[in-house]
């Protein structure tokens, strides 16, 4: 029996905010001077502004692990275990809220 170790990389989750945008509905109305003007409606959309610096994208990691398991099963391997890896490499600065001199 052969053993094989595989590593599935995790990625940070996207972060963002809700943004209100005006979107044309496809309808038009007559303007004051006889021209046509698009009718718009306001919609709220989520817009990515960057990536988290401390939270992984769990949904993507789950899909990536499932893909790797499927490939290994197709190649004839039997999955014995899936081991989580915890990394403690994160910048953290602690500051006291009280006066340390007394």
N, C-alpha and C positions, 0 to 999 in steps of 0.2 A: 504494500500500500504506500502510495506517495502522498506527502503532505505539501501543502502550498499555503503561503501567507500572502494575503492581498491587503492593500491599504486603499481605503476610499476617502478621498479628500473632502473636507467640508468647506463651505463658503459662508461668508458673513451674509446676514439677511439684509435686503434693501430697506432703507428708511426713507420716509417722505412725508408729505402733507397733502391735505385735501385742498384743491384749488378750484375756485368758481370760474367758469368760462362761459362766454356767450356763443352759442352754436346756431347757425341758420337752420330753420325748419324746412326750407324749400318753398315756403310761401312768400308772396310779395304783397306789399300794400302801396297805394298811391301816396306820393308825398305832396307837400303843399304846392310845389311848383309843377306838378304834373309828372314828375319822374317816379320810378318805382324804387322801393326800399325793401331790403330783405327783412323778414320777421325773424327774430332770434329768440331763443329761450336760454335761460341760465341753467347750466348743469354743473354738478360737482364731480370732479375727477381726481383720482389719487395720482400724484406726480412724485416720482423718485427724485430725491435730492442728494442721495449718497448711499453709503454702506455703513452698517453698524460696526462699531469697533469692539463689541463684546458679546454679541449674540449671533449664533449660527443660524442659517436657514434650514430649519429642521425638516420642512417639507421636501426641499431639494435633496437633502442628505438621505432621507428615506427612499426617494426615487432612485438615487444613485446606488445605494446599497442593494436595492431590489434588482436593478439592472446587472450589477456585478454577480449577485447570487444566481440569477438566471443564466448568465454566461458560464459560470463555473459548473452548474448542473448540466448544461448542454455538453460541456467538455468531459462529463463523466465523474466529476468530483462530488463528494458528499460533504455538506457543510457540517462541521463538528461544533463550531461555536463562532459567535461574533463578539469581539471584545471591544468595549468602549475605551476611548483614550481621552483623558482629561489633561488639558494643558493649563498650566498656571502662569503662562507668560502674558501678563497684562500690566500696563503701567497704572499705578495707583498711588495717590499722594494723600496721606492722612494729615489732617490738621486738627488740633485740639480747639474746642470752643470756649474753654475757660483759661484764665490766666494761670500759667504754670508756676509763677513766682509766689503764689500765696493767695 
